[in-house]
Amino acid sequence: MNELRRGLEERWLQGTLPLRPFLRVAAVGYGRILSVRRWLYSRGWLHRRRLPATVVGVGNLTLGGTGKTVVVAHLARWLTARGFRVGIVSRGYRRRGGGIRIVSEGRGPLLHVDESGDEPFLLAQTLPGVPVVVGTDRYEAGRLVAERFQCQYLLLDDAFQNLAVAKDLEILLVNARDPWGTGGLFPAGVLREPLSALGRADWIILTRAEAGEADGLKALIRHYNPRAPILRATYEPSEVFVWGEPESLPVGRIVGKRCLGFAGIADPASFEMVAQASGAILLGFQWFRDHHPYTTEDLERLVARAGALGAEALLTTEKDAVRLPPRYGLRMPVWVLRIRLEILEGETAWADLFRRLA
């Protein structure tokens, strides 16, 4: 079933599903809804509400796969290191239950990962001193965290499409290796909005932009947004830890280690590349659906495959690690690779962003 689902998703991403004509019709309807919504906000029929803090939105134009969580964590660490009180607001994608929930008061997760969503749980786990709240109503969730924790800054994760909250800065991430998919609006493609929405961004970060294809992408972005600084960035391995153990270790500990990699994220190929850059020897790689809820059976199959390949360990992402079953008896270590944002081009603009935030 997992292989069938993956095959259907790949055909959808490639635009080769037999249902594509119907999806295009649905995309036209979706685009009209977006146009009406933008018109209502521009005319003042729908109002943007302002929160009692400096609000920074981090988002993208497509369905996942740009590395927003890493950027949100980077901003939160920078601001807290300079004495600012920072809160994070997330929708909590695929979480169980509704309403507004406090994931962390700054001392680690208060909820199970199923109740918070994997990305908010990871942020709560790795950002001491930073409260994290989830809620579909970003304004009310933001008001709660700002007032309860006296936050000076609010970071809105995955909020580019949220027009109801007034933002002081909009940071847009674009995956340079696959920026727009087939170029179609959802459900015919992966675009959440037409490319004209690029014009709303204050800062644009081209992620996974190691190669020179970013130049052509910049020209296209400039057609819609002539003013926003455009940065080129990548993700690099920073440290590792063994799943179930609290202490992190230098990346050098897995250099030359024979591993079976696995990931259930929007762009698993990107993690495969980062894993190879860590120095680990990947004997194979298993893809899972984004936000896949791992079971003991999944891990048993991974361990069996790793053993057959002669691997010493499994290797995965932090986001996947929080979704692993907690009572799994380790017959093989699971190495978890932590990544960091590395600015390749545009350091001056990046420094200017932080000057504006401070």
Secondary structure in CASP SS format (residue, H / E / C, confidence):
PFRMAT SS
TARGET T0000
AUTHOR 0000-0000-0000
METHOD secondary structure of the structure
MODEL  1
M C 1.00
N H 1.00
E H 1.00
L H 1.00
R H 1.00
R H 1.00
G H 1.00
L H 1.00
E H 1.00
E H 1.00
R H 1.00
W H 1.00
L H 1.00
Q H 1.00
G C 1.00
T C 1.00
L C 1.00
P C 1.00
L C 1.00
R H 1.00
P H 1.00
F H 1.00
L H 1.00
R H 1.00
V H 1.00
A H 1.00
A H 1.00
V H 1.00
G H 1.00
Y H 1.00
G H 1.00
R H 1.00
I H 1.00
L H 1.00
S H 1.00
V H 1.00
R H 1.00
R H 1.00
W H 1.00
L H 1.00
Y H 1.00
S H 1.00
R H 1.00
G C 1.00
W C 1.00
L C 1.00
H C 1.00
R C 1.00
R E 1.00
R C 1.00
L C 1.00
P C 1.00
A C 1.00
T E 1.00
V E 1.00
V E 1.00
G E 1.00
V E 1.00
G E 1.00
N E 1.00
L C 1.00
T E 1.00
L C 1.00
G C 1.00
G C 1.00
T C 1.00
G C 1.00
K H 1.00
T H 1.00
V H 1.00
V H 1.00
V H 1.00
A H 1.00
H H 1.00
L H 1.00
A H 1.00
R H 1.00
W H 1.00
L H 1.00
T H 1.00
A H 1.00
R C 1.00
G C 1.00
F C 1.00
R C 1.00
V E 1.00
G E 1.00
I E 1.00
V E 1.00
S E 1.00
R C 1.00
G C 1.00
Y C 1.00
R C 1.00
R C 1.00
R C 1.00
G C 1.00
G C 1.00
G C 1.00
I C 1.00
R E 1.00
I E 1.00
V E 1.00
S E 1.00
E C 1.00
G C 1.00
R C 1.00
G C 1.00
P E 1.00
L C 1.00
L C 1.00
H C 1.00
V H 1.00
D H 1.00
E H 1.00
S H 1.00
G C 1.00
D H 1.00
E H 1.00
P H 1.00
F H 1.00
L H 1.00
L H 1.00
A H 1.00
Q H 1.00
T H 1.00
L C 1.00
P C 1.00
G C 1.00
V C 1.00
P C 1.00
V E 1.00
V E 1.00
V E 1.00
G C 1.00
T C 1.00
D C 1.00
R H 1.00
Y H 1.00
E H 1.00
A H 1.00
G H 1.00
R H 1.00
L H 1.00
V H 1.00
A H 1.00
E H 1.00
R H 1.00
F H 1.00
Q C 1.00
C C 1.00
Q C 1.00
Y E 1.00
L E 1.00
L E 1.00
L E 1.00
D E 1.00
D C 1.00
A C 1.00
F C 1.00
Q C 1.00
N C 1.00
L C 1.00
A C 1.00
V E 1.00
A C 1.00
K C 1.00
D C 1.00
L E 1.00
E E 1.00
I E 1.00
L E 1.00
L E 1.00
V E 1.00
N E 1.00
A C 1.00
R C 1.00
D C 1.00
P C 1.00
W C 1.00
G C 1.00
T C 1.00
G C 1.00
G C 1.00
L E 1.00
F C 1.00
P C 1.00
A C 1.00
G C 1.00
V C 1.00
L E 1.00
R C 1.00
E C 1.00
P C 1.00
L H 1.00
S H 1.00
A H 1.00
L H 1.00
G H 1.00
R H 1.00
A C 1.00
D C 1.00
W E 1.00
I E 1.00
I E 1.00
L E 1.00
T E 1.00
R C 1.00
A C 1.00
E C 1.00
A C 1.00
G C 1.00
E C 1.00
A H 1.00
D H 1.00
G H 1.00
L H 1.00
K H 1.00
A H 1.00
L H 1.00
I H 1.00
R H 1.00
H H 1.00
Y H 1.00
N C 1.00
P C 1.00
R C 1.00
A C 1.00
P C 1.00
I E 1.00
L E 1.00
R E 1.00
A E 1.00
T E 1.00
Y E 1.00
E E 1.00
P E 1.00
S E 1.00
E E 1.00
V E 1.00
F E 1.00
V E 1.00
W C 1.00
G C 1.00
E C 1.00
P C 1.00
E C 1.00
S C 1.00
L E 1.00
P E 1.00
V H 1.00
G H 1.00
R H 1.00
I H 1.00
V C 1.00
G C 1.00
K C 1.00
R E 1.00
C E 1.00
L E 1.00
G E 1.00
F E 1.00
A E 1.00
G C 1.00
I C 1.00
A C 1.00
D C 1.00
P H 1.00
A H 1.00
S H 1.00
F H 1.00
E H 1.00
M H 1.00
V H 1.00
A H 1.00
Q H 1.00
A H 1.00
S C 1.00
G C 1.00
A C 1.00
I E 1.00
L E 1.00
L E 1.00
G E 1.00
F E 1.00
Q E 1.00
W E 1.00
F C 1.00
R C 1.00
D C 1.00
H C 1.00
H C 1.00
P C 1.00
Y C 1.00
T C 1.00
T H 1.00
E H 1.00
D H 1.00
L H 1.00
E H 1.00
R H 1.00
L H 1.00
V H 1.00
A H 1.00
R H 1.00
A H 1.00
G H 1.00
A H 1.00
L H 1.00
G C 1.00
A C 1.00
E C 1.00
A E 1.00
L E 1.00
L E 1.00
T E 1.00
T E 1.00
E H 1.00
K H 1.00
D H 1.00
A H 1.00
V C 1.00
R C 1.00
L C 1.00
P C 1.00
P C 1.00
R C 1.00
Y C 1.00
G C 1.00
L C 1.00
R C 1.00
M C 1.00
P C 1.00
V E 1.00
W E 1.00
V E 1.00
L E 1.00
R E 1.00
I E 1.00
R E 1.00
L E 1.00
E E 1.00
I E 1.00
L E 1.00
E E 1.00
G C 1.00
E H 1.00
T H 1.00
A H 1.00
W H 1.00
A H 1.00
D H 1.00
L H 1.00
F H 1.00
R H 1.00
R H 1.00
L H 1.00
A C 1.00
END
